[in-house]
């Protein structure tokens, strides 16, 4: 049961996201966008904290990412 082999579907996205853990981020998914702090990056999903809630976003659902966004939402 402890022999879990992870397969990273997008290794470049995984590596890039690991460099911005703890920073502000905007993530666009197929269902909309999430703006918050990137808390954790795992092989199959990321955790973004926004408004006191944790959003668990599957890596395969990510369309684009903006690390350290400077734009103010309209």
N, CA, C, O and CB atoms as a CASP TS submission, in Angstrom:
PFRMAT TS
TARGET T0000
AUTHOR 0000-0000-0000
METHOD Language model
MODEL 1
PARENT N/A
ATOM      1  N   UNK     1       0.824  -1.190   0.000  1.00  0.00           N
ATOM      2  CA  UNK     1       0.000   0.000   0.000  1.00  0.00           C
ATOM      3  C   UNK     1       0.870   1.255   0.000  1.00  0.00           C
ATOM      4  O   UNK     1       0.437   2.291  -0.506  1.00  0.00           O
ATOM      5  CB  UNK     1      -0.938  -0.003   1.206  1.00  0.00           C
ATOM      6  N   UNK     2       2.076   1.194   0.550  1.00  0.00           N
ATOM      7  CA  UNK     2       2.950   2.359   0.589  1.00  0.00           C
ATOM      8  C   UNK     2       3.746   2.548  -0.696  1.00  0.00           C
ATOM      9  O   UNK     2       4.464   3.539  -0.833  1.00  0.00           O
ATOM     10  CB  UNK     2       3.891   2.246   1.750  1.00  0.00           C
ATOM     11  N   UNK     3       3.633   1.622  -1.633  1.00  0.00           N
ATOM     12  CA  UNK     3       4.379   1.708  -2.881  1.00  0.00           C
ATOM     13  C   UNK     3       3.563   2.438  -3.940  1.00  0.00           C
ATOM     14  O   UNK     3       3.064   1.819  -4.880  1.00  0.00           O
ATOM     15  CB  UNK     3       4.767   0.308  -3.375  1.00  0.00           C
ATOM     16  N   UNK     4       3.429   3.741  -3.791  1.00  0.00           N
ATOM     17  CA  UNK     4       2.678   4.548  -4.741  1.00  0.00           C
ATOM     18  C   UNK     4       3.652   5.180  -5.717  1.00  0.00           C
ATOM     19  O   UNK     4       4.605   5.844  -5.308  1.00  0.00           O
ATOM     20  CB  UNK     4       1.834   5.630  -4.020  1.00  0.00           C
ATOM     21  N   UNK     5       3.420   4.978  -6.994  1.00  0.00           N
ATOM     22  CA  UNK     5       4.241   5.587  -8.037  1.00  0.00           C
ATOM     23  C   UNK     5       3.455   6.715  -8.682  1.00  0.00           C
ATOM     24  O   UNK     5       2.427   6.478  -9.317  1.00  0.00           O
ATOM     25  CB  UNK     5       4.676   4.537  -9.099  1.00  0.00           C
ATOM     26  N   UNK     6       3.938   7.944  -8.521  1.00  0.00           N
ATOM     27  CA  UNK     6       3.273   9.109  -9.105  1.00  0.00           C
ATOM     28  C   UNK     6       3.771   9.317 -10.524  1.00  0.00           C
ATOM     29  O   UNK     6       4.956   9.151 -10.815  1.00  0.00           O
ATOM     30  CB  UNK     6       3.518  10.377  -8.251  1.00  0.00           C
ATOM     31  N   UNK     7       2.854   9.680 -11.395  1.00  0.00           N
ATOM     32  CA  UNK     7       3.195  10.050 -12.755  1.00  0.00           C
ATOM     33  C   UNK     7       2.758  11.497 -12.930  1.00  0.00           C
ATOM     34  O   UNK     7       1.576  11.815 -12.798  1.00  0.00           O
ATOM     35  CB  UNK     7       2.517   9.096 -13.815  1.00  0.00           C
ATOM     36  N   UNK     8       3.704  12.363 -13.226  1.00  0.00           N
ATOM     37  CA  UNK     8       3.406  13.773 -13.418  1.00  0.00           C
ATOM     38  C   UNK     8       3.037  13.977 -14.883  1.00  0.00           C
ATOM     39  O   UNK     8       3.857  13.754 -15.773  1.00  0.00           O
ATOM     40  CB  UNK     8       4.617  14.677 -13.004  1.00  0.00           C
ATOM     41  N   UNK     9       1.786  14.406 -15.132  1.00  0.00           N
ATOM     42  CA  UNK     9       1.320  14.543 -16.509  1.00  0.00           C
ATOM     43  C   UNK     9       1.929  15.752 -17.203  1.00  0.00           C
ATOM     44  O   UNK     9       2.117  15.734 -18.420  1.00  0.00           O
ATOM     45  CB  UNK     9      -0.189  14.644 -16.539  1.00  0.00           C
ATOM     46  N   UNK    10       2.239  16.791 -16.457  1.00  0.00           N
ATOM     47  CA  UNK    10       2.838  18.004 -17.009  1.00  0.00           C
ATOM     48  C   UNK    10       4.042  18.400 -16.165  1.00  0.00           C
ATOM     49  O   UNK    10       3.923  19.276 -15.308  1.00  0.00           O
ATOM     50  CB  UNK    10       1.803  19.161 -17.067  1.00  0.00           C
ATOM     51  N   UNK    11       5.193  17.781 -16.381  1.00  0.00           N
ATOM     52  CA  UNK    11       6.323  18.025 -15.487  1.00  0.00           C
ATOM     53  C   UNK    11       6.814  19.468 -15.477  1.00  0.00           C
ATOM     54  O   UNK    11       7.284  19.939 -14.441  1.00  0.00           O
ATOM     55  CB  UNK    11       7.450  17.134 -15.867  1.00  0.00           C
ATOM     56  N   UNK    12       6.719  20.187 -16.600  1.00  0.00           N
ATOM     57  CA  UNK    12       7.180  21.579 -16.625  1.00  0.00           C
ATOM     58  C   UNK    12       6.252  22.478 -15.819  1.00  0.00           C
ATOM     59  O   UNK    12       6.713  23.385 -15.125  1.00  0.00           O
ATOM     60  CB  UNK    12       7.277  22.086 -18.069  1.00  0.00           C
ATOM     61  N   UNK    13       4.963  22.236 -15.904  1.00  0.00           N
ATOM     62  CA  UNK    13       4.006  22.996 -15.097  1.00  0.00           C
ATOM     63  C   UNK    13       4.239  22.695 -13.621  1.00  0.00           C
ATOM     64  O   UNK    13       4.235  23.605 -12.792  1.00  0.00           O
ATOM     65  CB  UNK    13       2.542  22.657 -15.500  1.00  0.00           C
ATOM     66  N   UNK    14       4.438  21.445 -13.299  1.00  0.00           N
ATOM     67  CA  UNK    14       4.703  21.026 -11.922  1.00  0.00           C
ATOM     68  C   UNK    14       5.940  21.730 -11.368  1.00  0.00           C
ATOM     69  O   UNK    14       5.893  22.285 -10.270  1.00  0.00           O
ATOM     70  CB  UNK    14       4.885  19.502 -11.850  1.00  0.00           C
ATOM     71  N   UNK    15       7.038  21.713 -12.110  1.00  0.00           N
ATOM     72  CA  UNK    15       8.276  22.343 -11.663  1.00  0.00           C
ATOM     73  C   UNK    15       8.128  23.851 -11.526  1.00  0.00           C
ATOM     74  O   UNK    15       8.617  24.436 -10.560  1.00  0.00           O
ATOM     75  CB  UNK    15       9.402  22.022 -12.624  1.00  0.00           C
ATOM     76  N   UNK    16       7.463  24.482 -12.476  1.00  0.00           N
ATOM     77  CA  UNK    16       7.272  25.932 -12.436  1.00  0.00           C
ATOM     78  C   UNK    16       6.419  26.338 -11.246  1.00  0.00           C
ATOM     79  O   UNK    16       6.745  27.299 -10.550  1.00  0.00           O
ATOM     80  CB  UNK    16       6.628  26.424 -13.731  1.00  0.00           C
ATOM     81  N   UNK    17       5.339  25.622 -11.006  1.00  0.00           N
ATOM     82  CA  UNK    17       4.461  25.948  -9.877  1.00  0.00           C
ATOM     83  C   UNK    17       5.179  25.777  -8.543  1.00  0.00           C
ATOM     84  O   UNK    17       4.902  26.521  -7.602  1.00  0.00           O
ATOM     85  CB  UNK    17       3.208  25.070  -9.909  1.00  0.00           C
ATOM     86  N   UNK    18       6.082  24.829  -8.441  1.00  0.00           N
ATOM     87  CA  UNK    18       6.825  24.639  -7.191  1.00  0.00           C
ATOM     88  C   UNK    18       7.658  25.871  -6.835  1.00  0.00           C
ATOM     89  O   UNK    18       7.960  26.088  -5.661  1.00  0.00           O
ATOM     90  CB  UNK    18       7.733  23.413  -7.300  1.00  0.00           C
ATOM     91  N   UNK    19       8.031  26.672  -7.821  1.00  0.00           N
ATOM     92  CA  UNK    19       8.856  27.858  -7.559  1.00  0.00           C
ATOM     93  C   UNK    19       8.045  29.026  -7.008  1.00  0.00           C
ATOM     94  O   UNK    19       8.626  30.005  -6.540  1.00  0.00           O
ATOM     95  CB  UNK    19       9.560  28.288  -8.830  1.00  0.00           C
ATOM     96  N   UNK    20       6.714  28.945  -7.054  1.00  0.00           N
ATOM     97  CA  UNK    20       5.883  30.064  -6.572  1.00  0.00           C
ATOM     98  C   UNK    20       4.987  29.679  -5.386  1.00  0.00           C
ATOM     99  O   UNK    20       4.017  30.378  -5.094  1.00  0.00           O
ATOM    100  CB  UNK    20       5.015  30.584  -7.710  1.00  0.00           C
ATOM    101  N   UNK    21       5.303  28.585  -4.712  1.00  0.00           N
ATOM    102  CA  UNK    21       4.546  28.197  -3.521  1.00  0.00           C
ATOM    103  C   UNK    21       4.677  29.314  -2.477  1.00  0.00           C
ATOM    104  O   UNK    21       5.772  29.812  -2.214  1.00  0.00           O
ATOM    105  CB  UNK    21       5.057  26.822  -2.945  1.00  0.00           C
ATOM    106  N   UNK    22       3.548  29.690  -1.899  1.00  0.00           N
ATOM    107  CA  UNK    22       3.524  30.748  -0.884  1.00  0.00           C
ATOM    108  C   UNK    22       3.273  32.127  -1.465  1.00  0.00           C
ATOM    109  O   UNK    22       3.170  33.098  -0.717  1.00  0.00           O
ATOM    110  CB  UNK    22       4.821  30.760  -0.128  1.00  0.00           C
ATOM    111  N   UNK    23       3.171  32.235  -2.780  1.00  0.00           N
ATOM    112  CA  UNK    23       2.960  33.524  -3.431  1.00  0.00           C
ATOM    113  C   UNK    23       1.559  33.609  -4.027  1.00  0.00           C
ATOM    114  O   UNK    23       0.864  32.604  -4.177  1.00  0.00           O
ATOM    115  CB  UNK    23       4.013  33.753  -4.520  1.00  0.00           C
ATOM    116  N   UNK    24       1.166  34.831  -4.362  1.00  0.00           N
ATOM    117  CA  UNK    24      -0.130  35.048  -5.010  1.00  0.00           C
ATOM    118  C   UNK    24      -0.120  34.449  -6.400  1.00  0.00           C
ATOM    119  O   UNK    24       0.908  34.401  -7.077  1.00  0.00           O
ATOM    120  CB  UNK    24      -0.471  36.549  -5.078  1.00  0.00           C
ATOM    121  N   UNK    25      -1.305  33.988  -6.810  1.00  0.00           N
ATOM    122  CA  UNK    25      -1.416  33.307  -8.094  1.00  0.00           C
ATOM    123  C   UNK    25      -2.854  33.440  -8.596  1.00  0.00           C
ATOM    124  O   UNK    25      -3.793  33.536  -7.807  1.00  0.00           O
ATOM    125  CB  UNK    25      -1.001  31.805  -7.972  1.00  0.00           C
ATOM    126  N   UNK    26      -3.008  33.443  -9.906  1.00  0.00           N
ATOM    127  CA  UNK    26      -4.317  33.318 -10.540  1.00  0.00           C
ATOM    128  C   UNK    26      -4.252  32.084 -11.420  1.00  0.00           C
ATOM    129  O   UNK    26      -3.325  31.929 -12.216  1.00  0.00           O
ATOM    130  CB  UNK    26      -4.705  34.610 -11.369  1.00  0.00           C
ATOM    131  N   UNK    27      -5.236  31.206 -11.277  1.00  0.00           N
ATOM    132  CA  UNK    27      -5.285  29.968 -12.046  1.00  0.00           C
ATOM    133  C   UNK    27      -6.578  29.945 -12.839  1.00  0.00           C
ATOM    134  O   UNK    27      -7.659  30.073 -12.264  1.00  0.00           O
ATOM    135  CB  UNK    27      -5.176  28.719 -11.122  1.00  0.00           C
ATOM    136  N   UNK    28      -6.483  29.785 -14.149  1.00  0.00           N
ATOM    137  CA  UNK    28      -7.660  29.639 -14.997  1.00  0.00           C
ATOM    138  C   UNK    28      -7.889  28.162 -15.245  1.00  0.00           C
ATOM    139  O   UNK    28      -6.988  27.447 -15.685  1.00  0.00           O
ATOM    140  CB  UNK    28      -7.496  30.412 -16.338  1.00  0.00           C
ATOM    141  N   UNK    29      -9.110  27.705 -14.960  1.00  0.00           N
ATOM    142  CA  UNK    29      -9.483  26.315 -15.206  1.00  0.00           C
ATOM    143  C   UNK    29     -10.611  26.290 -16.227  1.00  0.00           C
ATOM    144  O   UNK    29     -11.071  27.334 -16.687  1.00  0.00           O
ATOM    145  CB  UNK    29      -9.908  25.599 -13.885  1.00  0.00           C
ATOM    146  N   UNK    30     -11.041  25.108 -16.568  1.00  0.00           N
ATOM    147  CA  UNK    30     -12.156  24.958 -17.497  1.00  0.00           C
ATOM    148  C   UNK    30     -13.453  25.515 -16.921  1.00  0.00           C
ATOM    149  O   UNK    30     -14.384  25.818 -17.667  1.00  0.00           O
ATOM    150  CB  UNK    30     -12.338  23.494 -17.862  1.00  0.00           C
ATOM    151  N   UNK    31     -13.518  25.650 -15.609  1.00  0.00           N
ATOM    152  CA  UNK    31     -14.729  26.114 -14.929  1.00  0.00           C
ATOM    153  C   UNK    31     -14.662  27.561 -14.440  1.00  0.00           C
ATOM    154  O   UNK    31     -15.635  28.066 -13.880  1.00  0.00           O
ATOM    155  CB  UNK    31     -15.012  25.223 -13.769  1.00  0.00           C
ATOM    156  N   UNK    32     -13.531  28.231 -14.642  1.00  0.00           N
ATOM    157  CA  UNK    32     -13.382  29.602 -14.176  1.00  0.00           C
ATOM    158  C   UNK    32     -12.006  29.806 -13.579  1.00  0.00           C
ATOM    159  O   UNK    32     -11.131  28.947 -13.689  1.00  0.00           O
ATOM    160  CB  UNK    32     -14.462  29.949 -13.153  1.00  0.00           C
ATOM    161  N   UNK    33     -11.820  30.970 -12.935  1.00  0.00           N
ATOM    162  CA  UNK    33     -10.508  31.261 -12.376  1.00  0.00           C
ATOM    163  C   UNK    33     -10.563  31.337 -10.860  1.00  0.00           C
ATOM    164  O   UNK    33     -11.608  31.598 -10.263  1.00  0.00           O
ATOM    165  CB  UNK    33      -9.965  32.563 -12.944  1.00  0.00           C
ATOM    166  N   UNK    34      -9.400  31.099 -10.255  1.00  0.00           N
ATOM    167  CA  UNK    34      -9.240  31.182  -8.806  1.00  0.00           C
ATOM    168  C   UNK    34      -8.035  32.071  -8.542  1.00  0.00           C
ATOM    169  O   UNK    34      -6.970  31.876  -9.129  1.00  0.00           O
ATOM    170  CB  UNK    34      -9.062  29.754  -8.150  1.00  0.00           C
ATOM    171  N   UNK    35      -8.207  33.057  -7.650  1.00  0.00           N
ATOM    172  CA  UNK    35      -7.136  33.965  -7.268  1.00  0.00           C
ATOM    173  C   UNK    35      -6.885  33.770  -5.787  1.00  0.00           C
ATOM    174  O   UNK    35      -7.810  33.832  -4.977  1.00  0.00           O
ATOM    175  CB  UNK    35      -7.491  35.455  -7.596  1.00  0.00           C
ATOM    176  N   UNK    36      -5.621  33.533  -5.434  1.00  0.00           N
ATOM    177  CA  UNK    36      -5.285  33.336  -4.029  1.00  0.00           C
ATOM    178  C   UNK    36      -3.809  33.042  -3.850  1.00  0.00           C
ATOM    179  O   UNK    36      -2.978  33.418  -4.677  1.00  0.00           O
ATOM    180  CB  UNK    36      -6.112  32.210  -3.440  1.00  0.00           C
ATOM    181  N   UNK    37      -3.496  32.363  -2.756  1.00  0.00           N
ATOM    182  CA  UNK    37      -2.113  32.002  -2.441  1.00  0.00           C
ATOM    183  C   UNK    37      -1.909  30.525  -2.733  1.00  0.00           C
ATOM    184  O   UNK    37      -2.682  29.678  -2.285  1.00  0.00           O
ATOM    185  CB  UNK    37      -1.770  32.324  -0.958  1.00  0.00           C
ATOM    186  N   UNK    38      -0.857  30.224  -3.491  1.00  0.00           N
ATOM    187  CA  UNK    38      -0.538  28.830  -3.786  1.00  0.00           C
ATOM    188  C   UNK    38       0.073  28.207  -2.542  1.00  0.00           C
ATOM    189  O   UNK    38       1.153  28.607  -2.109  1.00  0.00           O
ATOM    190  CB  UNK    38       0.430  28.711  -5.005  1.00  0.00           C
ATOM    191  N   UNK    39      -0.612  27.234  -1.971  1.00  0.00           N
ATOM    192  CA  UNK    39      -0.170  26.616  -0.726  1.00  0.00           C
ATOM    193  C   UNK    39       0.618  25.339  -0.931  1.00  0.00           C
ATOM    194  O   UNK    39       1.536  25.042  -0.166  1.00  0.00           O
ATOM    195  CB  UNK    39      -1.345  26.332   0.136  1.00  0.00           C
ATOM    196  N   UNK    40       0.262  24.574  -1.970  1.00  0.00           N
ATOM    197  CA  UNK    40       0.907  23.268  -2.135  1.00  0.00           C
ATOM    198  C   UNK    40       0.821  22.842  -3.594  1.00  0.00           C
ATOM    199  O   UNK    40      -0.151  23.138  -4.289  1.00  0.00           O
ATOM    200  CB  UNK    40       0.250  22.199  -1.215  1.00  0.00           C
ATOM    201  N   UNK    41       1.866  22.136  -4.047  1.00  0.00           N
ATOM    202  CA  UNK    41       1.900  21.571  -5.393  1.00  0.00           C
ATOM    203  C   UNK    41       2.188  20.082  -5.266  1.00  0.00           C
ATOM    204  O   UNK    41       3.205  19.679  -4.701  1.00  0.00           O
ATOM    205  CB  UNK    41       2.973  22.283  -6.291  1.00  0.00           C
ATOM    206  N   UNK    42       1.291  19.282  -5.794  1.00  0.00           N
ATOM    207  CA  UNK    42       1.449  17.831  -5.782  1.00  0.00           C
ATOM    208  C   UNK    42       1.404  17.338  -7.232  1.00  0.00           C
ATOM    209  O   UNK    42       1.001  18.094  -8.116  1.00  0.00           O
ATOM    210  CB  UNK    42       0.334  17.140  -4.909  1.00  0.00           C
ATOM    211  N   UNK    43       1.804  16.098  -7.496  1.00  0.00           N
ATOM    212  CA  UNK    43       1.861  15.624  -8.881  1.00  0.00           C
ATOM    213  C   UNK    43       0.541  15.716  -9.649  1.00  0.00           C
ATOM    214  O   UNK    43       0.546  15.898 -10.866  1.00  0.00           O
ATOM    215  CB  UNK    43       2.322  14.214  -8.891  1.00  0.00           C
ATOM    216  N   UNK    44      -0.595  15.590  -8.945  1.00  0.00           N
ATOM    217  CA  UNK    44      -1.871  15.579  -9.661  1.00  0.00           C
ATOM    218  C   UNK    44      -2.765  16.785  -9.380  1.00  0.00           C
ATOM    219  O   UNK    44      -3.782  16.955 -10.052  1.00  0.00           O
ATOM    220  CB  UNK    44      -2.615  14.338  -9.316  1.00  0.00           C
ATOM    221  N   UNK    45      -2.411  17.630  -8.401  1.00  0.00           N
ATOM    222  CA  UNK    45      -3.235  18.800  -8.107  1.00  0.00           C
ATOM    223  C   UNK    45      -2.442  19.860  -7.354  1.00  0.00           C
ATOM    224  O   UNK    45      -1.346  19.613  -6.851  1.00  0.00           O
ATOM    225  CB  UNK    45      -4.464  18.394  -7.296  1.00  0.00           C
ATOM    226  N   UNK    46      -3.039  21.059  -7.296  1.00  0.00           N
ATOM    227  CA  UNK    46      -2.468  22.142  -6.507  1.00  0.00           C
ATOM    228  C   UNK    46      -3.513  22.588  -5.499  1.00  0.00           C
ATOM    229  O   UNK    46      -4.702  22.313  -5.657  1.00  0.00           O
ATOM    230  CB  UNK    46      -2.011  23.332  -7.411  1.00  0.00           C
ATOM    231  N   UNK    47      -3.057  23.283  -4.456  1.00  0.00           N
ATOM    232  CA  UNK    47      -3.956  23.821  -3.438  1.00  0.00           C
ATOM    233  C   UNK    47      -3.772  25.334  -3.426  1.00  0.00           C
ATOM    234  O   UNK    47      -2.673  25.837  -3.193  1.00  0.00           O
ATOM    235  CB  UNK    47      -3.673  23.192  -2.016  1.00  0.00           C
ATOM    236  N   UNK    48      -4.871  26.056  -3.681  1.00  0.00           N
ATOM    237  CA  UNK    48      -4.868  27.514  -3.668  1.00  0.00           C
ATOM    238  C   UNK    48      -5.799  27.970  -2.559  1.00  0.00           C
ATOM    239  O   UNK    48      -6.959  27.561  -2.509  1.00  0.00           O
ATOM    240  CB  UNK    48      -5.302  28.104  -5.052  1.00  0.00           C
ATOM    241  N   UNK    49      -5.292  28.822  -1.662  1.00  0.00           N
ATOM    242  CA  UNK    49      -6.109  29.348  -0.570  1.00  0.00           C
ATOM    243  C   UNK    49      -6.630  30.727  -0.965  1.00  0.00           C
ATOM    244  O   UNK    49      -5.867  31.612  -1.352  1.00  0.00           O
ATOM    245  CB  UNK    49      -5.293  29.421   0.760  1.00  0.00           C
ATOM    246  N   UNK    50      -7.940  30.884  -0.857  1.00  0.00           N
ATOM    247  CA  UNK    50      -8.575  32.145  -1.219  1.00  0.00           C
ATOM    248  C   UNK    50      -9.767  32.382  -0.296  1.00  0.00           C
ATOM    249  O   UNK    50     -10.654  31.536  -0.184  1.00  0.00           O
ATOM    250  CB  UNK    50      -9.020  32.139  -2.712  1.00  0.00           C
ATOM    251  N   UNK    51      -9.779  33.531   0.358  1.00  0.00           N
ATOM    252  CA  UNK    51     -10.902  33.876   1.225  1.00  0.00           C
ATOM    253  C   UNK    51     -11.106  32.906   2.363  1.00  0.00           C
ATOM    254  O   UNK    51     -12.241  32.686   2.787  1.00  0.00           O
ATOM    255  CB  UNK    51     -12.150  33.955   0.426  1.00  0.00           C
ATOM    256  N   UNK    52     -10.034  32.317   2.873  1.00  0.00           N
ATOM    257  CA  UNK    52     -10.137  31.368   3.970  1.00  0.00           C
ATOM    258  C   UNK    52     -10.540  29.966   3.548  1.00  0.00           C
ATOM    259  O   UNK    52     -10.721  29.092   4.396  1.00  0.00           O
ATOM    260  CB  UNK    52     -11.109  31.871   4.960  1.00  0.00           C
ATOM    261  N   UNK    53     -10.682  29.739   2.245  1.00  0.00           N
ATOM    262  CA  UNK    53     -11.042  28.427   1.716  1.00  0.00           C
ATOM    263  C   UNK    53      -9.882  27.846   0.920  1.00  0.00           C
ATOM    264  O   UNK    53      -9.109  28.584   0.310  1.00  0.00           O
ATOM    265  CB  UNK    53     -12.303  28.520   0.837  1.00  0.00           C
ATOM    266  N   UNK    54      -9.765  26.535   0.929  1.00  0.00           N
ATOM    267  CA  UNK    54      -8.758  25.849   0.133  1.00  0.00           C
ATOM    268  C   UNK    54      -9.411  25.273  -1.111  1.00  0.00           C
ATOM    269  O   UNK    54     -10.403  24.549  -1.026  1.00  0.00           O
ATOM    270  CB  UNK    54      -8.063  24.739   0.951  1.00  0.00           C
ATOM    271  N   UNK    55      -8.845  25.602  -2.271  1.00  0.00           N
ATOM    272  CA  UNK    55      -9.325  25.077  -3.538  1.00  0.00           C
ATOM    273  C   UNK    55      -8.321  24.045  -4.028  1.00  0.00           C
ATOM    274  O   UNK    55      -7.136  24.342  -4.182  1.00  0.00           O
ATOM    275  CB  UNK    55      -9.529  26.214  -4.587  1.00  0.00           C
ATOM    276  N   UNK    56      -8.798  22.846  -4.270  1.00  0.00           N
ATOM    277  CA  UNK    56      -7.966  21.757  -4.767  1.00  0.00           C
ATOM    278  C   UNK    56      -8.226  21.659  -6.269  1.00  0.00           C
ATOM    279  O   UNK    56      -9.314  21.276  -6.697  1.00  0.00           O
ATOM    280  CB  UNK    56      -8.277  20.388  -4.025  1.00  0.00           C
ATOM    281  N   UNK    57      -7.210  22.011  -7.063  1.00  0.00           N
ATOM    282  CA  UNK    57      -7.377  22.097  -8.505  1.00  0.00           C
ATOM    283  C   UNK    57      -6.518  21.032  -9.169  1.00  0.00           C
ATOM    284  O   UNK    57      -5.303  20.989  -8.974  1.00  0.00           O
ATOM    285  CB  UNK    57      -7.008  23.507  -9.026  1.00  0.00           C
ATOM    286  N   UNK    58      -7.159  20.175  -9.954  1.00  0.00           N
ATOM    287  CA  UNK    58      -6.417  19.139 -10.674  1.00  0.00           C
ATOM    288  C   UNK    58      -5.515  19.779 -11.712  1.00  0.00           C
ATOM    289  O   UNK    58      -5.950  20.669 -12.443  1.00  0.00           O
ATOM    290  CB  UNK    58      -7.377  18.134 -11.341  1.00  0.00           C
ATOM    291  N   UNK    59      -4.280  19.345 -11.790  1.00  0.00           N
ATOM    292  CA  UNK    59      -3.309  19.905 -12.721  1.00  0.00           C
ATOM    293  C   UNK    59      -3.799  19.803 -14.161  1.00  0.00           C
ATOM    294  O   UNK    59      -3.545  20.704 -14.960  1.00  0.00           O
ATOM    295  CB  UNK    59      -1.968  19.198 -12.574  1.00  0.00           C
ATOM    296  N   UNK    60      -4.487  18.736 -14.501  1.00  0.00           N
ATOM    297  CA  UNK    60      -4.983  18.538 -15.859  1.00  0.00           C
ATOM    298  C   UNK    60      -6.064  19.558 -16.228  1.00  0.00           C
ATOM    299  O   UNK    60      -6.340  19.749 -17.413  1.00  0.00           O
ATOM    300  CB  UNK    60      -5.530  17.127 -16.012  1.00  0.00           C
ATOM    301  N   UNK    61      -6.677  20.212 -15.246  1.00  0.00           N
ATOM    302  CA  UNK    61      -7.733  21.180 -15.505  1.00  0.00           C
ATOM    303  C   UNK    61      -7.202  22.605 -15.677  1.00  0.00           C
ATOM    304  O   UNK    61      -7.965  23.508 -16.021  1.00  0.00           O
ATOM    305  CB  UNK    61      -8.739  21.146 -14.383  1.00  0.00           C
ATOM    306  N   UNK    62      -5.905  22.818 -15.443  1.00  0.00           N
ATOM    307  CA  UNK    62      -5.324  24.154 -15.532  1.00  0.00           C
ATOM    308  C   UNK    62      -5.114  24.537 -16.991  1.00  0.00           C
ATOM    309  O   UNK    62      -4.517  23.786 -17.764  1.00  0.00           O
ATOM    310  CB  UNK    62      -3.991  24.223 -14.760  1.00  0.00           C
ATOM    311  N   UNK    63      -5.618  25.731 -17.362  1.00  0.00           N
ATOM    312  CA  UNK    63      -5.430  26.262 -18.707  1.00  0.00           C
ATOM    313  C   UNK    63      -4.244  27.214 -18.724  1.00  0.00           C
ATOM    314  O   UNK    63      -3.371  27.102 -19.584  1.00  0.00           O
ATOM    315  CB  UNK    63      -6.705  26.976 -19.198  1.00  0.00           C
ATOM    316  N   UNK    64      -4.206  28.155 -17.774  1.00  0.00           N
ATOM    317  CA  UNK    64      -3.070  29.059 -17.632  1.00  0.00           C
ATOM    318  C   UNK    64      -2.927  29.496 -16.192  1.00  0.00           C
ATOM    319  O   UNK    64      -3.851  29.363 -15.389  1.00  0.00           O
ATOM    320  CB  UNK    64      -3.225  30.278 -18.543  1.00  0.00           C
ATOM    321  N   UNK    65      -1.729  30.030 -15.871  1.00  0.00           N
ATOM    322  CA  UNK    65      -1.411  30.477 -14.517  1.00  0.00           C
ATOM    323  C   UNK    65      -0.705  31.819 -14.608  1.00  0.00           C
ATOM    324  O   UNK    65       0.139  32.024 -15.481  1.00  0.00           O
ATOM    325  CB  UNK    65      -0.529  29.432 -13.765  1.00  0.00           C
ATOM    326  N   UNK    66      -1.053  32.745 -13.699  1.00  0.00           N
ATOM    327  CA  UNK    66      -0.335  34.016 -13.585  1.00  0.00           C
ATOM    328  C   UNK    66       0.235  34.081 -12.167  1.00  0.00           C
ATOM    329  O   UNK    66      -0.506  34.304 -11.210  1.00  0.00           O
ATOM    330  CB  UNK    66      -1.282  35.258 -13.890  1.00  0.00           C
ATOM    331  N   UNK    67       1.563  33.886 -12.029  1.00  0.00           N
ATOM    332  CA  UNK    67       2.161  34.038 -10.708  1.00  0.00           C
ATOM    333  C   UNK    67       2.372  35.524 -10.393  1.00  0.00           C
ATOM    334  O   UNK    67       2.708  36.313 -11.276  1.00  0.00           O
ATOM    335  CB  UNK    67       3.504  33.270 -10.627  1.00  0.00           C
ATOM    336  N   UNK    68       2.171  35.891  -9.134  1.00  0.00           N
ATOM    337  CA  UNK    68       2.356  37.267  -8.675  1.00  0.00           C
ATOM    338  C   UNK    68       1.576  38.281  -9.522  1.00  0.00           C
ATOM    339  O   UNK    68       2.170  39.210 -10.069  1.00  0.00           O
ATOM    340  CB  UNK    68       3.834  37.618  -8.691  1.00  0.00           C
ATOM    341  N   UNK    69       0.255  38.112  -9.634  1.00  0.00           N
ATOM    342  CA  UNK    69      -0.530  39.021 -10.469  1.00  0.00           C
ATOM    343  C   UNK    69      -0.505  40.455  -9.930  1.00  0.00           C
ATOM    344  O   UNK    69      -0.629  40.677  -8.725  1.00  0.00           O
ATOM    345  CB  UNK    69      -1.973  38.528 -10.566  1.00  0.00           C
ATOM    346  N   UNK    70      -0.345  41.402 -10.820  1.00  0.00           N
ATOM    347  CA  UNK    70      -0.315  42.814 -10.435  1.00  0.00           C
ATOM    348  C   UNK    70      -1.607  43.537 -10.804  1.00  0.00           C
ATOM    349  O   UNK    70      -1.808  44.684 -10.406  1.00  0.00           O
ATOM    350  CB  UNK    70       0.867  43.509 -11.093  1.00  0.00           C
ATOM    351  N   UNK    71      -2.467  42.890 -11.545  1.00  0.00           N
ATOM    352  CA  UNK    71      -3.703  43.546 -11.974  1.00  0.00           C
ATOM    353  C   UNK    71      -4.761  43.492 -10.884  1.00  0.00           C
ATOM    354  O   UNK    71      -4.884  42.494 -10.173  1.00  0.00           O
ATOM    355  CB  UNK    71      -4.235  42.899 -13.249  1.00  0.00           C
ATOM    356  N   UNK    72      -5.511  44.554 -10.761  1.00  0.00           N
ATOM    357  CA  UNK    72      -6.617  44.606  -9.809  1.00  0.00           C
ATOM    358  C   UNK    72      -7.873  44.181 -10.565  1.00  0.00           C
ATOM    359  O   UNK    72      -8.139  44.704 -11.647  1.00  0.00           O
ATOM    360  CB  UNK    72      -6.779  46.050  -9.172  1.00  0.00           C
ATOM    361  N   UNK    73      -8.654  43.243 -10.019  1.00  0.00           N
ATOM    362  CA  UNK    73      -9.847  42.791 -10.737  1.00  0.00           C
ATOM    363  C   UNK    73     -10.835  43.931 -10.924  1.00  0.00           C
ATOM    364  O   UNK    73     -11.005  44.769 -10.038  1.00  0.00           O
ATOM    365  CB  UNK    73     -10.517  41.636  -9.990  1.00  0.00           C
ATOM    366  N   UNK    74     -11.480  43.957 -12.076  1.00  0.00           N
ATOM    367  CA  UNK    74     -12.448  45.008 -12.383  1.00  0.00           C
ATOM    368  C   UNK    74     -13.798  44.714 -11.808  1.00  0.00           C
ATOM    369  O   UNK    74     -14.727  45.503 -11.977  1.00  0.00           O
ATOM    370  CB  UNK    74     -12.568  45.198 -13.862  1.00  0.00           C
TER
END
